[in-house]
Amino acid sequence: MADWSELPKELLYLISELIDSPFYLLRFRSVCSSWRSSSSPLPNHLPLKFPTFPSATAATASIFSLSKRTLFLIRRPHENQQRPWLIKLGQDTHGHTLLFHPLSRFPIKSNSNSNSRSRFLLNLIDLPVFDIGHEFILADTCPNSLNALYMEKVVFSWLGSRKDAFALLTIHISGRLALFRSGHPDWNIIPDMLTPYDDVCVHKGSLFAVDSTGRTVIVGLDLSLAPVADSVFGGDKKFLVASEGELLLVDKYLSSDYLCELGVFDDDDEDEIYELGCERAVRFEVYRLEEMEMRWVEVGSLGDRVLFLGDDCAFSASASDLGVDRGDCVVFRDDTFNVNALESGLGVFHLDQGRISPLSDYPSISKLFWPPPDWVGLHGLH
């Protein structure tokens, strides 16, 4: 049997350089002292403080703190028939680990009628764990605050292999792109904007952004915008998803609804009917980036892939890894006030059938989420 500790140090170092997940790198370095000493060091801790955006009001003028949340797919050891568990873990300002629904920005509570948050002890060393993705949050530095001060999606990228330079990209309230670079004191609002931007992401180490028409650019550290693909007209909200080395564009179509509510007004104690406007998803289209041709090409099938669209992240996973019946679908949040809204604001769009189903109609996917599967309690969940 081969002695893995005797692998050449140069080879170990090259392998470790290709591991872009801190969790996987930690496991790599934990194999033995030889692997640890021959591998790349763990990335530095995230920088904590950032200035507010230009033109911030006095009410919001403070310092942003950056936090990271990681999506994990956890399996039961040696049991392929048991359903896995898809979770998101992050920390509050006190360093306490919090559990989140994978598609939500709000922590899960153990009891909906209680203000206390769930307490868990998960031993990730003894469990088969897959690092699915991560999201970054700019939050208020108020000691007890758990809410994001800035509600737009934020992406983070280390620059170079030394992990001491970084960049942040998000969408300013004006709809323009906002870039923060290490070594610079302030955010830069990039003036170019034909139409407001919808989404940002990191793909193959580059910062990407897409506007509401589907026009896609790479954002340079010099504040330049290099065209990647022309517009894709049709839908109402664009999402970028990195999947198996490809960049996908998900185009979300919305329909406006109105919900009638009965209200009571204190001035005359008379009931009055009023309407709440809301939008719900009715259809999705998926496109793949053809980099050489600089265009988006519509995808007829996702094959084994399942796409997830959340509040602050978009990610994908294979149906076989998730243990679900089939792929070729998009799982999404649709937070509406409509009486026919999908359970917990979640729905499933079947790409081959062109229809949306409530999450309850797809039990193999709904069981990925909260509550945890029964076997989790056997392996360190308390």
Contacts in CASP RR format, 6 or more apart in sequence:
PFRMAT RR
TARGET T0000
AUTHOR 0000-0000-0000
METHOD contacts of the structure
MODEL  1
MADWSELPKELLYLISELIDSPFYLLRFRSVCSSWRSSSSPLPNHLPLKF
PTFPSATAATASIFSLSKRTLFLIRRPHENQQRPWLIKLGQDTHGHTLLF
HPLSRFPIKSNSNSNSRSRFLLNLIDLPVFDIGHEFILADTCPNSLNALY
MEKVVFSWLGSRKDAFALLTIHISGRLALFRSGHPDWNIIPDMLTPYDDV
CVHKGSLFAVDSTGRTVIVGLDLSLAPVADSVFGGDKKFLVASEGELLLV
DKYLSSDYLCELGVFDDDDEDEIYELGCERAVRFEVYRLEEMEMRWVEVG
SLGDRVLFLGDDCAFSASASDLGVDRGDCVVFRDDTFNVNALESGLGVFH
LDQGRISPLSDYPSISKLFWPPPDWVGLHGLH
4 31 0 8 1.000
4 32 0 8 1.000
4 35 0 8 1.000
5 31 0 8 1.000
5 32 0 8 1.000
5 34 0 8 1.000
5 35 0 8 1.000
6 34 0 8 1.000
7 34 0 8 1.000
7 35 0 8 1.000
9 34 0 8 1.000
9 37 0 8 1.000
9 38 0 8 1.000
12 34 0 8 1.000
12 35 0 8 1.000
12 38 0 8 1.000
12 39 0 8 1.000
13 38 0 8 1.000
13 39 0 8 1.000
13 40 0 8 1.000
15 28 0 8 1.000
15 39 0 8 1.000
16 25 0 8 1.000
16 28 0 8 1.000
16 29 0 8 1.000
16 38 0 8 1.000
16 39 0 8 1.000
16 40 0 8 1.000
17 40 0 8 1.000
17 161 0 8 1.000
19 25 0 8 1.000
19 28 0 8 1.000
19 40 0 8 1.000
21 131 0 8 1.000
22 42 0 8 1.000
22 43 0 8 1.000
23 70 0 8 1.000
23 72 0 8 1.000
23 124 0 8 1.000
23 129 0 8 1.000
23 131 0 8 1.000
24 131 0 8 1.000
25 39 0 8 1.000
25 40 0 8 1.000
25 42 0 8 1.000
25 43 0 8 1.000
26 42 0 8 1.000
27 125 0 8 1.000
28 35 0 8 1.000
28 39 0 8 1.000
29 35 0 8 1.000
29 36 0 8 1.000
29 39 0 8 1.000
29 42 0 8 1.000
30 36 0 8 1.000
30 125 0 8 1.000
40 161 0 8 1.000
41 163 0 8 1.000
43 158 0 8 1.000
43 163 0 8 1.000
44 163 0 8 1.000
44 164 0 8 1.000
46 66 0 8 1.000
46 67 0 8 1.000
46 68 0 8 1.000
46 156 0 8 1.000
47 66 0 8 1.000
47 166 0 8 1.000
47 182 0 8 1.000
48 65 0 8 1.000
48 66 0 8 1.000
49 63 0 8 1.000
49 64 0 8 1.000
49 65 0 8 1.000
49 141 0 8 1.000
50 63 0 8 1.000
50 64 0 8 1.000
50 65 0 8 1.000
50 66 0 8 1.000
50 138 0 8 1.000
50 168 0 8 1.000
50 180 0 8 1.000
50 187 0 8 1.000
51 63 0 8 1.000
51 64 0 8 1.000
51 185 0 8 1.000
51 186 0 8 1.000
51 187 0 8 1.000
52 60 0 8 1.000
52 61 0 8 1.000
52 62 0 8 1.000
52 63 0 8 1.000
52 64 0 8 1.000
53 150 0 8 1.000
53 172 0 8 1.000
53 173 0 8 1.000
53 178 0 8 1.000
53 187 0 8 1.000
53 189 0 8 1.000
54 186 0 8 1.000
54 187 0 8 1.000
54 189 0 8 1.000
60 149 0 8 1.000
62 140 0 8 1.000
62 141 0 8 1.000
62 142 0 8 1.000
62 149 0 8 1.000
63 141 0 8 1.000
64 138 0 8 1.000
64 139 0 8 1.000
64 140 0 8 1.000
64 141 0 8 1.000
64 149 0 8 1.000
64 150 0 8 1.000
65 93 0 8 1.000
65 138 0 8 1.000
65 139 0 8 1.000
65 140 0 8 1.000
65 141 0 8 1.000
66 136 0 8 1.000
66 137 0 8 1.000
66 138 0 8 1.000
66 139 0 8 1.000
66 154 0 8 1.000
66 156 0 8 1.000
66 168 0 8 1.000
67 90 0 8 1.000
67 91 0 8 1.000
67 136 0 8 1.000
67 137 0 8 1.000
67 139 0 8 1.000
68 90 0 8 1.000
68 134 0 8 1.000
68 135 0 8 1.000
68 136 0 8 1.000
68 137 0 8 1.000
68 156 0 8 1.000
69 88 0 8 1.000
69 89 0 8 1.000
69 90 0 8 1.000
69 100 0 8 1.000
69 134 0 8 1.000
69 135 0 8 1.000
69 136 0 8 1.000
69 137 0 8 1.000
69 312 0 8 1.000
69 313 0 8 1.000
70 88 0 8 1.000
70 89 0 8 1.000
70 90 0 8 1.000
70 131 0 8 1.000
70 133 0 8 1.000
70 134 0 8 1.000
71 86 0 8 1.000
71 87 0 8 1.000
71 88 0 8 1.000
71 102 0 8 1.000
71 131 0 8 1.000
71 132 0 8 1.000
71 133 0 8 1.000
71 134 0 8 1.000
71 135 0 8 1.000
71 313 0 8 1.000
71 315 0 8 1.000
72 86 0 8 1.000
72 87 0 8 1.000
72 88 0 8 1.000
72 89 0 8 1.000
72 124 0 8 1.000
72 129 0 8 1.000
72 130 0 8 1.000
72 131 0 8 1.000
72 132 0 8 1.000
73 84 0 8 1.000
73 85 0 8 1.000
73 86 0 8 1.000
73 129 0 8 1.000
73 130 0 8 1.000
73 132 0 8 1.000
73 317 0 8 1.000
73 321 0 8 1.000
73 322 0 8 1.000
74 84 0 8 1.000
74 85 0 8 1.000
74 86 0 8 1.000
74 87 0 8 1.000
74 122 0 8 1.000
74 124 0 8 1.000
74 127 0 8 1.000
74 128 0 8 1.000
74 129 0 8 1.000
74 130 0 8 1.000
74 376 0 8 1.000
75 82 0 8 1.000
75 84 0 8 1.000
75 127 0 8 1.000
75 128 0 8 1.000
75 129 0 8 1.000
75 130 0 8 1.000
76 82 0 8 1.000
76 84 0 8 1.000
76 127 0 8 1.000
76 128 0 8 1.000
76 373 0 8 1.000
76 375 0 8 1.000
76 376 0 8 1.000
76 378 0 8 1.000
76 379 0 8 1.000
77 126 0 8 1.000
77 127 0 8 1.000
77 128 0 8 1.000
77 379 0 8 1.000
79 375 0 8 1.000
82 373 0 8 1.000
82 375 0 8 1.000
83 323 0 8 1.000
83 364 0 8 1.000
83 367 0 8 1.000
83 368 0 8 1.000
83 373 0 8 1.000
84 321 0 8 1.000
84 322 0 8 1.000
84 323 0 8 1.000
84 368 0 8 1.000
84 373 0 8 1.000
85 368 0 8 1.000
85 372 0 8 1.000
85 373 0 8 1.000
85 376 0 8 1.000
86 102 0 8 1.000
86 132 0 8 1.000
86 322 0 8 1.000
86 368 0 8 1.000
86 369 0 8 1.000
87 99 0 8 1.000
87 100 0 8 1.000
87 102 0 8 1.000
87 372 0 8 1.000
88 99 0 8 1.000
88 100 0 8 1.000
88 101 0 8 1.000
88 102 0 8 1.000
88 135 0 8 1.000
89 97 0 8 1.000
89 98 0 8 1.000
89 99 0 8 1.000
89 100 0 8 1.000
90 97 0 8 1.000
90 98 0 8 1.000
90 100 0 8 1.000
91 97 0 8 1.000
91 98 0 8 1.000
92 98 0 8 1.000
92 146 0 8 1.000
93 139 0 8 1.000
93 141 0 8 1.000
93 142 0 8 1.000
93 143 0 8 1.000
93 144 0 8 1.000
93 145 0 8 1.000
93 146 0 8 1.000
94 143 0 8 1.000
97 120 0 8 1.000
98 107 0 8 1.000
98 117 0 8 1.000
98 146 0 8 1.000
99 107 0 8 1.000
99 108 0 8 1.000
99 117 0 8 1.000
99 118 0 8 1.000
99 120 0 8 1.000
100 106 0 8 1.000
100 107 0 8 1.000
100 108 0 8 1.000
101 108 0 8 1.000
101 369 0 8 1.000
101 370 0 8 1.000
102 308 0 8 1.000
102 310 0 8 1.000
102 368 0 8 1.000
102 369 0 8 1.000
103 308 0 8 1.000
103 309 0 8 1.000
103 310 0 8 1.000
103 311 0 8 1.000
103 331 0 8 1.000
103 332 0 8 1.000
103 333 0 8 1.000
103 346 0 8 1.000
104 310 0 8 1.000
104 311 0 8 1.000
104 333 0 8 1.000
105 137 0 8 1.000
105 148 0 8 1.000
105 311 0 8 1.000
105 312 0 8 1.000
107 117 0 8 1.000
107 118 0 8 1.000
107 146 0 8 1.000
108 117 0 8 1.000
108 118 0 8 1.000
108 370 0 8 1.000
109 115 0 8 1.000
109 116 0 8 1.000
109 117 0 8 1.000
109 118 0 8 1.000
110 116 0 8 1.000
110 117 0 8 1.000
110 118 0 8 1.000
110 119 0 8 1.000
119 382 0 8 1.000
120 381 0 8 1.000
120 382 0 8 1.000
121 380 0 8 1.000
121 381 0 8 1.000
121 382 0 8 1.000
122 380 0 8 1.000
122 381 0 8 1.000
123 379 0 8 1.000
123 380 0 8 1.000
126 379 0 8 1.000
127 379 0 8 1.000
130 317 0 8 1.000
130 321 0 8 1.000
132 315 0 8 1.000
132 317 0 8 1.000
133 313 0 8 1.000
133 315 0 8 1.000
134 313 0 8 1.000
135 153 0 8 1.000
135 154 0 8 1.000
135 312 0 8 1.000
135 313 0 8 1.000
136 154 0 8 1.000
136 155 0 8 1.000
136 156 0 8 1.000
136 168 0 8 1.000
136 312 0 8 1.000
137 148 0 8 1.000
137 154 0 8 1.000
137 312 0 8 1.000
138 148 0 8 1.000
138 149 0 8 1.000
138 150 0 8 1.000
138 154 0 8 1.000
138 170 0 8 1.000
139 145 0 8 1.000
139 146 0 8 1.000
139 147 0 8 1.000
139 148 0 8 1.000
139 149 0 8 1.000
140 147 0 8 1.000
140 148 0 8 1.000
140 149 0 8 1.000
148 312 0 8 1.000
150 170 0 8 1.000
152 170 0 8 1.000
152 171 0 8 1.000
152 172 0 8 1.000
152 173 0 8 1.000
153 170 0 8 1.000
153 171 0 8 1.000
153 199 0 8 1.000
153 200 0 8 1.000
153 312 0 8 1.000
153 313 0 8 1.000
154 168 0 8 1.000
154 169 0 8 1.000
154 170 0 8 1.000
154 200 0 8 1.000
154 312 0 8 1.000
155 168 0 8 1.000
155 169 0 8 1.000
155 170 0 8 1.000
155 200 0 8 1.000
155 201 0 8 1.000
155 202 0 8 1.000
155 207 0 8 1.000
156 166 0 8 1.000
156 167 0 8 1.000
156 168 0 8 1.000
156 202 0 8 1.000
157 166 0 8 1.000
157 167 0 8 1.000
157 169 0 8 1.000
157 202 0 8 1.000
157 205 0 8 1.000
157 207 0 8 1.000
158 165 0 8 1.000
158 166 0 8 1.000
159 165 0 8 1.000
159 166 0 8 1.000
159 167 0 8 1.000
159 182 0 8 1.000
159 221 0 8 1.000
164 182 0 8 1.000
165 181 0 8 1.000
165 182 0 8 1.000
165 183 0 8 1.000
166 181 0 8 1.000
166 182 0 8 1.000
167 179 0 8 1.000
167 180 0 8 1.000
167 181 0 8 1.000
167 182 0 8 1.000
167 207 0 8 1.000
167 221 0 8 1.000
168 179 0 8 1.000
168 180 0 8 1.000
169 177 0 8 1.000
169 178 0 8 1.000
169 179 0 8 1.000
169 180 0 8 1.000
169 200 0 8 1.000
169 207 0 8 1.000
169 209 0 8 1.000
169 219 0 8 1.000
170 177 0 8 1.000
170 178 0 8 1.000
170 200 0 8 1.000
171 177 0 8 1.000
171 178 0 8 1.000
171 196 0 8 1.000
171 197 0 8 1.000
171 198 0 8 1.000
171 199 0 8 1.000
171 200 0 8 1.000
171 209 0 8 1.000
172 178 0 8 1.000
172 189 0 8 1.000
174 189 0 8 1.000
174 193 0 8 1.000
174 196 0 8 1.000
175 193 0 8 1.000
175 196 0 8 1.000
175 197 0 8 1.000
176 189 0 8 1.000
176 190 0 8 1.000
176 191 0 8 1.000
176 192 0 8 1.000
176 193 0 8 1.000
176 196 0 8 1.000
176 197 0 8 1.000
177 189 0 8 1.000
177 190 0 8 1.000
177 193 0 8 1.000
177 197 0 8 1.000
177 200 0 8 1.000
177 209 0 8 1.000
177 219 0 8 1.000
177 225 0 8 1.000
178 187 0 8 1.000
178 188 0 8 1.000
178 189 0 8 1.000
178 190 0 8 1.000
179 187 0 8 1.000
179 188 0 8 1.000
179 190 0 8 1.000
179 207 0 8 1.000
179 219 0 8 1.000
179 220 0 8 1.000
179 221 0 8 1.000
179 223 0 8 1.000
180 186 0 8 1.000
180 187 0 8 1.000
180 188 0 8 1.000
181 188 0 8 1.000
181 221 0 8 1.000
188 223 0 8 1.000
190 219 0 8 1.000
190 223 0 8 1.000
190 225 0 8 1.000
192 225 0 8 1.000
193 211 0 8 1.000
194 211 0 8 1.000
194 213 0 8 1.000
194 215 0 8 1.000
195 211 0 8 1.000
195 212 0 8 1.000
195 213 0 8 1.000
195 215 0 8 1.000
196 211 0 8 1.000
196 212 0 8 1.000
197 209 0 8 1.000
197 210 0 8 1.000
197 211 0 8 1.000
197 212 0 8 1.000
198 210 0 8 1.000
198 211 0 8 1.000
198 212 0 8 1.000
198 214 0 8 1.000
198 237 0 8 1.000
198 238 0 8 1.000
198 239 0 8 1.000
199 209 0 8 1.000
199 210 0 8 1.000
199 238 0 8 1.000
199 239 0 8 1.000
199 240 0 8 1.000
199 314 0 8 1.000
200 207 0 8 1.000
200 208 0 8 1.000
200 209 0 8 1.000
200 210 0 8 1.000
200 219 0 8 1.000
200 240 0 8 1.000
201 207 0 8 1.000
201 208 0 8 1.000
201 240 0 8 1.000
201 241 0 8 1.000
201 242 0 8 1.000
201 247 0 8 1.000
201 314 0 8 1.000
202 208 0 8 1.000
202 242 0 8 1.000
203 240 0 8 1.000
203 242 0 8 1.000
203 245 0 8 1.000
203 247 0 8 1.000
204 245 0 8 1.000
206 218 0 8 1.000
206 219 0 8 1.000
207 218 0 8 1.000
207 219 0 8 1.000
207 220 0 8 1.000
208 216 0 8 1.000
208 217 0 8 1.000
208 218 0 8 1.000
208 219 0 8 1.000
208 228 0 8 1.000
208 240 0 8 1.000
208 247 0 8 1.000
209 216 0 8 1.000
209 217 0 8 1.000
209 219 0 8 1.000
209 225 0 8 1.000
210 216 0 8 1.000
210 217 0 8 1.000
210 238 0 8 1.000
210 240 0 8 1.000
210 249 0 8 1.000
211 231 0 8 1.000
211 238 0 8 1.000
212 237 0 8 1.000
212 238 0 8 1.000
213 231 0 8 1.000
213 232 0 8 1.000
213 233 0 8 1.000
214 229 0 8 1.000
214 230 0 8 1.000
214 231 0 8 1.000
214 232 0 8 1.000
214 233 0 8 1.000
214 238 0 8 1.000
214 249 0 8 1.000
214 251 0 8 1.000
214 296 0 8 1.000
215 227 0 8 1.000
215 229 0 8 1.000
215 230 0 8 1.000
215 231 0 8 1.000
216 227 0 8 1.000
216 228 0 8 1.000
216 229 0 8 1.000
216 240 0 8 1.000
216 249 0 8 1.000
216 289 0 8 1.000
216 296 0 8 1.000
217 225 0 8 1.000
217 226 0 8 1.000
217 227 0 8 1.000
217 228 0 8 1.000
218 225 0 8 1.000
218 226 0 8 1.000
218 228 0 8 1.000
219 225 0 8 1.000
220 226 0 8 1.000
227 294 0 8 1.000
228 289 0 8 1.000
228 291 0 8 1.000
228 294 0 8 1.000
229 249 0 8 1.000
229 289 0 8 1.000
229 290 0 8 1.000
229 294 0 8 1.000
229 295 0 8 1.000
229 296 0 8 1.000
230 294 0 8 1.000
230 295 0 8 1.000
230 296 0 8 1.000
232 238 0 8 1.000
232 249 0 8 1.000
232 251 0 8 1.000
232 287 0 8 1.000
232 296 0 8 1.000
234 251 0 8 1.000
234 253 0 8 1.000
234 285 0 8 1.000
235 251 0 8 1.000
235 252 0 8 1.000
235 253 0 8 1.000
235 254 0 8 1.000
235 285 0 8 1.000
236 252 0 8 1.000
236 253 0 8 1.000
236 254 0 8 1.000
236 279 0 8 1.000
237 251 0 8 1.000
237 252 0 8 1.000
237 254 0 8 1.000
238 249 0 8 1.000
238 250 0 8 1.000
238 251 0 8 1.000
238 252 0 8 1.000
239 249 0 8 1.000
239 250 0 8 1.000
239 252 0 8 1.000
239 309 0 8 1.000
239 314 0 8 1.000
240 247 0 8 1.000
240 248 0 8 1.000
240 249 0 8 1.000
240 250 0 8 1.000
240 314 0 8 1.000
241 247 0 8 1.000
241 248 0 8 1.000
241 249 0 8 1.000
241 250 0 8 1.000
241 307 0 8 1.000
241 309 0 8 1.000
241 314 0 8 1.000
241 315 0 8 1.000
241 316 0 8 1.000
242 248 0 8 1.000
242 315 0 8 1.000
242 316 0 8 1.000
243 305 0 8 1.000
243 307 0 8 1.000
243 316 0 8 1.000
244 305 0 8 1.000
244 316 0 8 1.000
246 288 0 8 1.000
246 289 0 8 1.000
247 288 0 8 1.000
247 289 0 8 1.000
248 286 0 8 1.000
248 287 0 8 1.000
248 288 0 8 1.000
248 289 0 8 1.000
248 299 0 8 1.000
248 307 0 8 1.000
248 316 0 8 1.000
249 286 0 8 1.000
249 287 0 8 1.000
249 288 0 8 1.000
249 289 0 8 1.000
249 296 0 8 1.000
250 284 0 8 1.000
250 285 0 8 1.000
250 286 0 8 1.000
250 287 0 8 1.000
250 307 0 8 1.000
250 309 0 8 1.000
250 314 0 8 1.000
250 330 0 8 1.000
251 284 0 8 1.000
251 285 0 8 1.000
251 286 0 8 1.000
251 287 0 8 1.000
252 281 0 8 1.000
252 283 0 8 1.000
252 284 0 8 1.000
252 309 0 8 1.000
252 332 0 8 1.000
253 281 0 8 1.000
253 282 0 8 1.000
253 283 0 8 1.000
253 284 0 8 1.000
253 285 0 8 1.000
254 279 0 8 1.000
254 280 0 8 1.000
254 281 0 8 1.000
254 282 0 8 1.000
255 279 0 8 1.000
255 280 0 8 1.000
255 281 0 8 1.000
255 282 0 8 1.000
256 277 0 8 1.000
256 278 0 8 1.000
256 279 0 8 1.000
257 277 0 8 1.000
257 278 0 8 1.000
257 279 0 8 1.000
257 280 0 8 1.000
257 336 0 8 1.000
257 338 0 8 1.000
258 275 0 8 1.000
258 276 0 8 1.000
258 277 0 8 1.000
258 278 0 8 1.000
259 275 0 8 1.000
259 276 0 8 1.000
259 277 0 8 1.000
259 278 0 8 1.000
259 337 0 8 1.000
259 338 0 8 1.000
259 339 0 8 1.000
260 273 0 8 1.000
260 274 0 8 1.000
260 275 0 8 1.000
261 273 0 8 1.000
261 274 0 8 1.000
261 275 0 8 1.000
261 276 0 8 1.000
262 271 0 8 1.000
262 272 0 8 1.000
262 273 0 8 1.000
263 271 0 8 1.000
263 272 0 8 1.000
263 273 0 8 1.000
263 274 0 8 1.000
264 270 0 8 1.000
264 271 0 8 1.000
264 272 0 8 1.000
265 272 0 8 1.000
276 337 0 8 1.000
277 337 0 8 1.000
278 336 0 8 1.000
278 337 0 8 1.000
278 338 0 8 1.000
279 336 0 8 1.000
280 334 0 8 1.000
280 336 0 8 1.000
280 338 0 8 1.000
280 341 0 8 1.000
281 332 0 8 1.000
281 334 0 8 1.000
281 347 0 8 1.000
281 349 0 8 1.000
281 356 0 8 1.000
282 356 0 8 1.000
283 349 0 8 1.000
283 354 0 8 1.000
283 356 0 8 1.000
284 330 0 8 1.000
284 332 0 8 1.000
284 349 0 8 1.000
284 351 0 8 1.000
285 298 0 8 1.000
286 298 0 8 1.000
286 299 0 8 1.000
286 300 0 8 1.000
286 302 0 8 1.000
286 307 0 8 1.000
286 330 0 8 1.000
286 351 0 8 1.000
287 296 0 8 1.000
287 297 0 8 1.000
287 298 0 8 1.000
287 299 0 8 1.000
288 296 0 8 1.000
288 297 0 8 1.000
288 299 0 8 1.000
289 295 0 8 1.000
289 296 0 8 1.000
289 297 0 8 1.000
290 296 0 8 1.000
290 297 0 8 1.000
299 351 0 8 1.000
300 351 0 8 1.000
300 352 0 8 1.000
301 328 0 8 1.000
301 351 0 8 1.000
301 352 0 8 1.000
302 327 0 8 1.000
302 328 0 8 1.000
302 329 0 8 1.000
302 351 0 8 1.000
303 327 0 8 1.000
303 328 0 8 1.000
304 318 0 8 1.000
304 319 0 8 1.000
304 320 0 8 1.000
304 327 0 8 1.000
304 328 0 8 1.000
305 316 0 8 1.000
305 317 0 8 1.000
305 318 0 8 1.000
305 319 0 8 1.000
305 327 0 8 1.000
305 328 0 8 1.000
306 316 0 8 1.000
306 317 0 8 1.000
306 318 0 8 1.000
306 319 0 8 1.000
306 322 0 8 1.000
306 324 0 8 1.000
306 327 0 8 1.000
306 329 0 8 1.000
306 330 0 8 1.000
306 331 0 8 1.000
306 365 0 8 1.000
307 314 0 8 1.000
307 315 0 8 1.000
307 316 0 8 1.000
307 329 0 8 1.000
307 330 0 8 1.000
307 331 0 8 1.000
308 314 0 8 1.000
308 315 0 8 1.000
308 316 0 8 1.000
308 317 0 8 1.000
308 330 0 8 1.000
308 331 0 8 1.000
308 332 0 8 1.000
309 330 0 8 1.000
309 331 0 8 1.000
309 332 0 8 1.000
309 333 0 8 1.000
310 332 0 8 1.000
310 333 0 8 1.000
311 333 0 8 1.000
318 327 0 8 1.000
319 325 0 8 1.000
319 326 0 8 1.000
319 327 0 8 1.000
322 365 0 8 1.000
322 368 0 8 1.000
323 364 0 8 1.000
324 362 0 8 1.000
324 364 0 8 1.000
324 365 0 8 1.000
324 368 0 8 1.000
325 362 0 8 1.000
325 364 0 8 1.000
328 350 0 8 1.000
328 351 0 8 1.000
328 352 0 8 1.000
329 348 0 8 1.000
329 349 0 8 1.000
329 350 0 8 1.000
329 351 0 8 1.000
329 362 0 8 1.000
329 365 0 8 1.000
330 348 0 8 1.000
330 349 0 8 1.000
330 351 0 8 1.000
331 346 0 8 1.000
331 347 0 8 1.000
331 348 0 8 1.000
331 359 0 8 1.000
331 365 0 8 1.000
332 346 0 8 1.000
332 347 0 8 1.000
332 348 0 8 1.000
332 349 0 8 1.000
333 345 0 8 1.000
333 346 0 8 1.000
333 347 0 8 1.000
334 341 0 8 1.000
334 342 0 8 1.000
334 345 0 8 1.000
334 346 0 8 1.000
334 347 0 8 1.000
335 341 0 8 1.000
335 345 0 8 1.000
336 345 0 8 1.000
342 356 0 8 1.000
342 358 0 8 1.000
342 359 0 8 1.000
343 358 0 8 1.000
343 359 0 8 1.000
343 360 0 8 1.000
344 359 0 8 1.000
346 359 0 8 1.000
346 366 0 8 1.000
346 369 0 8 1.000
347 356 0 8 1.000
347 357 0 8 1.000
347 358 0 8 1.000
347 359 0 8 1.000
348 356 0 8 1.000
348 357 0 8 1.000
348 358 0 8 1.000
348 359 0 8 1.000
348 361 0 8 1.000
348 362 0 8 1.000
348 365 0 8 1.000
349 355 0 8 1.000
349 356 0 8 1.000
349 357 0 8 1.000
350 356 0 8 1.000
350 357 0 8 1.000
359 365 0 8 1.000
359 366 0 8 1.000
360 366 0 8 1.000
367 373 0 8 1.000
372 381 0 8 1.000
END
